[in-house]
């Protein structure tokens, strides 16, 4: 540890932090040390790992007793001095104090052994949850945990890609969906227009081909592209770096052309400061323009810059055309004899009735129940979605008949996965042949069909816990994690295909297979049914208490398709393509 850091003082502050007894001034002092010293951060993490290991490996009551003020007092130097001056000669230390001392030594020694054995990671005793399938978050997910100060989740990003219009990406791996966070680093596309909102408040309208480097909430570097920047008062000081020059905005709108070998800037409103190369804090005001590379200024410069108002109007026009194509597709699909139910993204509802436009007679219209809200759907003002974020909110329907296969398809905009299980489509209760389709708190899709509801099955939750009774014979088919907090507010297409004839369950995200699993003979059921069911929640009409499972989806659904058929991957992809907004 560096000489300018008092290691004893640091350990004292960390100890108080662990005991949750930091004063306000001590908390500020600890934060300051941690922010300015990587070594202090390392020490903090080491001590907290030890504390975590102690809490996990040994009974919490024992640790709590030893961490009490009385126990700490026994071993403090001042307490020992006081005892030595008052006790009788030859009197032994109380047995409980000696036992406590030996126990703490044992705890520390064993914890050190466990940490060393696991390559520096604390040993954590975990139960054998045989019904839990944990999947790591994908490597490219910009999500992490703070290294100190608790377990608050964080995301990586300096800006949001608000909207794209006719954008061409270099390849599929570099494709970014609307609403995505932009982390530090490169952002490039081959053509079209992108609207980017920086967290400081600045907005860039970028026309491709474009190549940018996101630096921070307050800065971006532009290597290629045409840009209009709008910087409100709260974002004054926003910097655009281009051609070796810093364009420092003083609260304005300005344009930048870095295409076809040009490097020009013009102020539309307000003023900017130019710094670097030939500029020495030169002020450029409204109506003025200059070259950043000493070349002549093009008089047609501003006519080539994308205008936000014009871009948004074009976006609205394109959206109307896309919605018209979507409605035509839905009209044709409604006549498909394989349909069980079709709840499309309609522009208007009649009261609290969610229209089912399928020409078959299996399903009733949906009924909006509880504090549901009708909100703009995928096609914004052209369509309506149903928000079910409040407990008790649901869309209820009744589906008659028996079926030989299932395909479920929906569009959802998820705000959060705040419950352990979050409903997409669930039949009431859970009887033979009935489906449950939901998404777990960790972003994994779950699909299952009850095979035999008469069986009483039990599963283990750990070696020291009694078995728990499960509901009948069934198998849950999990996907990998398909949703993460960085996708909040984005529309995503989800689909599940249950094919007993082919003995396969296949799940899809945005038209692409995310998982496929064989149906084992034990879990095959050929006669399927639904009955009363709910979109976005779970009905439990036969429960024996007022308590009910909270599974309402915290988000919006604006389409649900159910078919008595196992659609092919091409058919799922077609539904996705016609329904996506691009």
Secondary structure, DSSP 8 states (H G I E B T S, - for coil): --TTS-HHHHHHHHHHHHTT---HHHHHHHHHHHHH-HHHHHHHHHHHHHHHHHHHHS-HHHHHHHTSHHHHHHTSHHHHHHHHHHS-TT----HHHHHHHHHHHHHHHHHHHHHHHTTTS--------TT-------TT--EEE-SSSS--EEE--SEEEEEEEEEE-SSGGG---TT-EE-SEEEEESEEEEEEEETTS-EEEEEEEEEEEEEETTEEEEEEEEEEEE--GGGTT-EEEETTEEEEESS-EEEEEESTT--EEEEEESEEEEEETTEEEEEEETT-EEESSS----TTGGGGS--HHHHHHHHHHHHHHHHHHHHHHHHHHTT-TTEEEEE---S--BTTEE----SSSSB--EEEESS-EEEEETTEEEEEEEE--STT-EEEEEE-S-BS-EEEEEEEEEEE--SSEEEEEEESS--TT-EEEEEETTSEEEEEE-SEEEEEEEE-S-TTS--EEEEEE---EEEEE---GGGTT-EEEEEEEEETTTTEEEEEETTEEEEEEE--GGG----B--EEEEESS---TT-SSS-------EEEEEEEEEESS---HHHHHHHHHHH---
